[in-house]
Amino acid sequence: MAKAPDPTAAKAVKGSVTEALGKIMADPQTEAKGAAQKRAGKAEAQAAKPDPLKGNRP
């Protein structure tokens, strides 16, 4: 059975692509927007992980 796609990972990938596109086009605004999306996706993914010390489960 296939796993469901992770929406937080998709957000990080979208940010990476946008950031790379900004670098290619030499557009610092697009590059910065992509970097921010990538950081937001990674932060959401980290927040969704269970904390083994607290015993939290997603």
C-alpha atoms as one frame of an Amber mdcrd trajectory, in Angstrom:
protein
   0.000   0.000   0.000   1.343   3.453  -0.905   1.882   6.092   1.740  -0.111
   9.293   1.590   1.963  12.292   0.485   3.149  14.525   3.296   1.799  18.077
   2.769   4.627  19.605   4.813   7.231  17.902   2.630   5.426  19.176  -0.446
   5.633  22.731   0.911   9.384  22.377   1.492   9.893  21.002  -2.024   7.821
  23.817  -3.522  10.005  26.305  -1.661  13.171  24.658  -2.949  11.922  24.832
  -6.523  10.859  28.469  -6.151  14.213  29.357  -4.612  16.102  27.660  -7.455
  13.919  29.423 -10.013  14.726  32.742  -8.370  18.450  31.972  -8.584  18.177
  31.023 -12.253  16.174  34.135 -13.121  18.423  36.340 -10.922  15.316  37.518
  -9.052  16.162  38.040  -5.369  12.505  38.507  -4.403  11.482  35.114  -5.832
  14.568  33.509  -4.302  13.732  34.920  -0.868  10.092  33.836  -1.175  11.213
  30.287  -2.004  13.654  30.202   0.895  10.884  31.303   3.259   8.517  28.617
   1.920  11.224  25.993   2.338  11.902  27.018   5.943   8.163  27.042   6.713
   7.733  23.540   5.291  10.683  22.200   7.258   9.435  23.850  10.460   5.952
  22.362  10.014   7.439  18.936   9.356   9.552  19.205  12.513   6.541  20.316
  14.572   4.494  17.367  13.305   7.071  14.817  14.502   6.359  13.202  17.855
   8.545  14.222  20.784  10.001  11.008  22.278  10.784  12.738  25.566   7.234
  13.953  26.116   5.529  10.922  24.664   3.492  13.024  22.241   2.085  11.289
  19.214   0.839  12.994  16.054
